[in-house]
Amino acid sequence: MDDLKSKLEKHNATAAVIGLGYVGLPLAMEIAAAGFKVIGIDLDASKIAALKEGKSYILDVPEKVVAEAVRSGQFTPTTDFSALSRADTVSICVPTPLSKSRDPDISFILSATEEIRKYLHGGQLIVLESTTYPGTTDELIVPELEGSGLRVGDDFFVAFSPERIDPGNASFTTRNTPKIVGGITAQCTEIARLFYSQFIERVIPVSGTKCAEMVKLLENTFR
């Protein structure tokens, strides 16, 4: 834990973002702008090809920002999940569309978690940002990751921090929209808070993952 804290505070950590859509790409750019090395992972080869050429397909992310992040080596887009072996933090920003029965389709979350497990290592922080129901993080993600033999809170850290992007909003961006974080353990919450506070203006820790997951559902209901 102390090693990861030091890396985060010194901005020496390597961050990975899985899912480079309207949530993941702006997040990756903010992390890179703060001086961290960022690995961006997406299964859509056309998106990766565009990013490697310095092109943006997201309205809120200027092409010059992407081009500079790629040129400087701060941002590396790829379809290869093995790059996770180099990551100190992993943010899951995959979609959770509704199924025909109006239930959340969490298949993308589960697929991402299976890939993370393959390359999970000690001292790693895993954060789910995708909108989902309370209980997803501790009931589905943690058991899958602990199947690696590592233990959450001791060997690695898990938290939920809901994405709060409002596409097209020029006043509230990733950087100045308050960020909610809730971890599986108090240490998980603290590590996640420390990570996000390096590039987001206000980070609000809550009691746990279920609380953070409920915050997002209430926000969506309000909107």
N, C-alpha and C positions, 0 to 999 in steps of 0.2 A: 504493500500500500504506500509506504513512504517513497519508494522508487517512482511509482506512478505519479504521486503528488508532486515530486520534484520535477519530473518531466513536464507536467502540465503547467506548473508555475514558471518554468523556464522556457516554455513553448518549444520544447524539444521532442514532444510526443508526435507520433504519426497517427492521424485520425482516418478512419474509413467510413464512408457513407454508402449504404446500400440502397439503391433506388434514386435515380437522378431526374426526378420529375419536378413539379412545381414546389415541392417541399425540400427534397434532397439537394437539388442543385444550388438554390440560394444558401442553404445551410453550408454546403461544401465551400462555397465562395467566401462566406464570412469566416469560416475556420481558417482558410488559406490566407485571407487578408490579415489575420491575427498573427501570422508567422508560422503556423503549423504546416507540416507536410500532410497532404490529403490524398487519399486513394478513393476515387469514385468508381463504384461498381454498378453496372446495369446490364441486364441480359439483352437489351435492345442494341444490337450492333450498330444500327444507323445513328443512334444517339451518341455512342462512343466515338464513332468516326467523325461526327460533326464537332464534338468537343475537342478531339485531337487536332482539328483544323482551326480551333479557336472560335467556333461558331456557337451561338446560343439559340435554343428553341424555346426558351422561357422568357416571357415578356418582361418580367421583373429583373432579369439578369442581363446587363449590357454585354455585347460581344467583346468589347475591349477588356472587360473584367476577366472573362473566360480566357481570352487570348493571352493576356499577361500572366495569369495563373499557370497556364500550360507552358508558356515560354520560359518562365522563371524556374519551372520544375516544382513549384509548390503544389500543383494539382496534377495527378496522374489518373486519367480515365481508363477503365478496362472492363472486360467482361469476365475476367479470370478471378474466381473467388480465392485462389491460393494466395493472392496478395494480402489476404487477411492475416497471414502468418506474420506479417511485418507491422500490423496495426496494434497500437496501444488502446485505442478506443474504437468502437464500432457503433454507428448510429443506423438503425433500421428505419427507412423511410419509404416502405413499399405500400402500394394501394390496398385498401380493404373495401372493395365494392360490395354492395348488397346483392345477395343471391335472389333467385326468383321468389323465395319464401320470405324475403325481406330480412334475412339474417345476415350478419357480417360474414363475408367470405375471407377467412383468415389463412387461406392456402398459401398466399404469398409470404405471410409472416412465418409460417411453418417451414416453407422451403428455404427462406433466408436463414432461419435458425439452424436447420440441418447443415447448411454450408458452414456457418460459424462454428458449429461444434467440431467440424473436421480440423479446424485450424485454431481452436481455442487454446490459449496458453495462460500461464500464471500472470497475475498483475494486469489483466485486461478488463476494460470497462465496456459492457454491452448495454446500449440504451435503445428501447423501442419508442418510436415517435408516432407510429401509425395509429390512427383512430380505431379503437376496439372496445370491447366490453370489460367492465371491472373483473379482474381475476385472470385475464389472459397472461400477463407477465409471470405471475408466480405459479399458475397452474399448468401452463403449457411450455413457456420458454425455459424456466429454471430446470424442470425435470429433464428436458432434452439436453441442456448444456451440462447438467451434472452427470449425465450418462457418460461423459468423457472421463469421469473419475475425479474431476476437480470439484471443489465445493464453493458455492456462492457465499460471499461475505468473508471467506478466508483466502481462497486462491484467486477468485475473480469477482467482479462486481456487476450487478444488474440493476437497472432503474428504468422507470417509465417517465418520459417527458413529452407530453403531447405537442404535436406540431400546431402552431396557431397562425399559420400563414393566411393572409387575406389578399389573394391575388389582385394586382392592379391598384392596391392601396399605396399611395405615394407617401402618406404620413406615417404609417406603421409598417416597418420592415422586420426582417428577422432580427436585426440588431437591437431595435428599441421596443419590441413587443415583449412584455414580461414573460419569463419562462418558468413553468412549473416543473419541479422535479420531485419524484418519490422513489426511494430505493427499497429493495428487499430487506436490507438491514440499514441501521443508522450509518454505518461506514459506506455502504453503497450510495446512500443519499448524499453524503458529504463529498464523495469522489465525483459524483455526477454534478453536484452544485459547483464544485471547483472547476470542472471542465467547462461548463457552459458560461461561467462567469468570466472566462478569459476572452470571450468575444460577444457576449450579450449583456446589455446594460443592467438589467435587473433580473435576478434569478430568485425564485421563491420556493424553498423546500417545504414539502408537506409530509404527512405522517407515514406514507408508504405508497406502493404502486397502485393499489386499488383506489386510494383517494385521488391520485393523479389521473387515473383512467376515468374516474367519475367526473372530475373537473372538466375534461374534454367533452363528455357527453352533455353536461349541463350547458357548456358554452355553445355547442352546436344547437341544442334545443332553443336557447335564447336567440341565437342568430336566425 
